[in-house]
Amino acid sequence: MAKPQVKEIVRSKEAFYRGQKIEDLKNLDVREFAKYLPSRSRRSVLRNFQFVENFVKRCEFSQSKNKKIRTHLRDIVIVPKLVGMIIGIYNGKTFNDVTISHKMLGHRLGEFALTRVRVVHGTAGIGATKGTKTEKK
């Protein structure tokens, strides 16, 4: 008997956002890209488009000089021109390096640098418990 032929589905390696290729979105202006964003992000980008564009220019300039990109701006919406960059986002104590991917489009930088960590307590010190009161003296 002949084996039934199985067609292999070849998925493209290209990244898409809302049906558009990332390469095509990188060519768009920030305001034109805002049309593809959810409402809250779209309103933020349209109100502060110049601020976002200046941030992207600073990032591109720093990357061309081979400098690390570090920022305190946690409320910037991620746009396609930032995809592929490594940005140090301040979490209140340190700068967390975050590689921007196409899945992060429309989100804010602060979502990827958590400000709170899980508390891990060590063992009790000398004098902290009744059993160690005598050792203290």
C-alpha positions as CSV (number, residue, x, y, z in Angstrom):
1,M,0.0,0.0,0.0
2,A,1.2,3.5,-0.7
3,K,1.6,5.9,2.1
4,P,-0.8,8.9,2.1
5,Q,1.1,12.1,1.3
6,V,1.3,14.5,4.1
7,K,1.7,18.1,3.2
8,E,4.1,20.0,5.4
9,I,3.1,23.4,6.5
10,V,6.0,25.8,6.2
11,R,5.5,28.8,8.5
12,S,7.2,32.0,7.6
13,K,9.8,33.4,9.9
14,E,8.6,36.9,9.5
15,A,7.1,38.7,12.4
16,F,3.7,40.3,12.2
17,Y,1.8,42.9,14.3
18,R,-1.9,43.3,13.6
19,G,-1.5,41.8,10.1
20,Q,1.4,44.0,9.1
21,K,5.1,43.0,8.7
22,I,7.4,44.5,11.2
23,E,9.7,45.7,8.4
24,D,6.8,47.6,6.9
25,L,5.9,49.1,10.2
26,K,9.5,50.3,10.8
27,N,9.1,52.6,7.8
28,L,6.0,54.3,9.2
29,D,5.9,57.5,11.2
30,V,5.0,57.1,14.9
31,R,1.6,58.7,14.3
32,E,0.9,56.4,11.4
33,F,1.9,53.3,13.5
34,A,-0.5,54.6,16.3
35,K,-3.4,53.5,14.1
36,Y,-2.5,49.9,14.8
37,L,-2.3,50.3,18.6
38,P,-5.0,49.6,21.2
39,S,-6.9,52.7,22.3
40,R,-5.0,53.5,25.5
41,S,-1.6,53.2,23.8
42,R,-2.8,55.0,20.7
43,R,-4.1,58.0,22.7
44,S,-0.8,58.2,24.6
45,V,1.3,58.0,21.4
46,L,-0.8,60.6,19.6
47,R,-0.6,63.1,22.5
48,N,3.1,62.6,23.0
49,F,4.3,61.6,19.5
50,Q,7.2,64.2,19.5
51,F,8.4,62.8,22.9
52,V,8.4,59.2,21.5
53,E,10.2,60.2,18.3
54,N,12.9,62.0,20.3
55,F,13.4,58.9,22.5
56,V,13.7,56.7,19.4
57,K,16.3,59.2,17.9
58,R,18.3,59.2,21.1
59,C,18.2,55.4,21.2
60,E,19.4,55.1,17.5
61,F,22.2,57.7,18.2
62,S,23.4,55.8,21.3
63,Q,23.3,52.5,19.4
64,S,25.3,54.0,16.5
65,K,28.0,55.1,19.1
66,N,28.0,51.6,20.6
67,K,26.8,53.0,23.9
68,K,24.3,51.3,26.3
69,I,20.8,52.7,26.2
70,R,19.7,53.5,29.7
71,T,16.4,55.2,30.6
72,H,14.2,56.2,33.5
73,L,11.3,56.6,31.1
74,R,9.0,53.7,32.0
75,D,5.9,55.1,30.3
76,I,7.2,55.2,26.7
77,V,5.1,53.0,24.4
78,I,7.2,50.5,22.4
79,V,7.2,51.3,18.7
80,P,8.6,49.2,15.8
81,K,11.8,51.2,15.5
82,L,12.8,50.0,19.0
83,V,12.5,46.3,18.0
84,G,15.9,44.6,18.4
85,M,17.4,47.1,20.7
86,I,18.7,46.4,24.2
87,I,17.4,49.0,26.6
88,G,18.4,49.4,30.3
89,I,15.1,50.3,32.1
90,Y,15.4,51.7,35.6
91,N,13.3,49.8,38.2
92,G,14.0,52.1,41.1
93,K,17.3,50.5,42.1
94,T,19.1,49.2,39.0
95,F,18.8,49.2,35.2
96,N,17.4,46.0,33.9
97,D,18.5,45.2,30.3
98,V,15.6,44.3,28.2
99,T,15.8,43.1,24.6
100,I,12.8,44.6,22.7
101,S,11.0,42.0,20.5
102,H,8.0,42.3,18.2
103,K,5.7,40.8,20.8
104,M,6.3,43.9,23.0
105,L,4.8,46.4,20.5
106,G,2.1,48.6,22.1
107,H,3.2,47.8,25.6
108,R,5.2,50.2,27.8
109,L,8.8,49.9,28.8
110,G,8.0,49.7,32.5
111,E,6.0,46.5,32.1
112,F,9.3,44.6,31.4
113,A,11.4,45.9,34.3
114,L,9.6,44.9,37.5
115,T,9.9,47.2,40.5
116,R,9.0,44.7,43.2
117,V,10.8,41.4,43.9
118,R,9.7,38.5,46.1
119,V,11.1,38.9,49.6
120,V,13.3,36.1,50.7
121,H,14.1,36.2,54.5
122,G,17.3,34.7,55.8
123,T,17.5,32.8,59.1
124,A,17.0,34.5,62.4
125,G,20.0,36.1,63.9
126,I,21.5,35.7,67.4
127,G,19.2,37.0,70.0
128,A,16.1,36.9,67.8
129,T,14.7,33.7,69.4
130,K,14.5,32.5,73.0
131,G,17.0,29.7,72.3
132,T,19.7,32.1,71.2
133,K,19.2,34.6,74.1
134,T,21.9,32.8,76.2
135,E,24.3,32.7,73.3
136,K,24.2,36.4,73.0
137,K,25.8,37.0,76.5
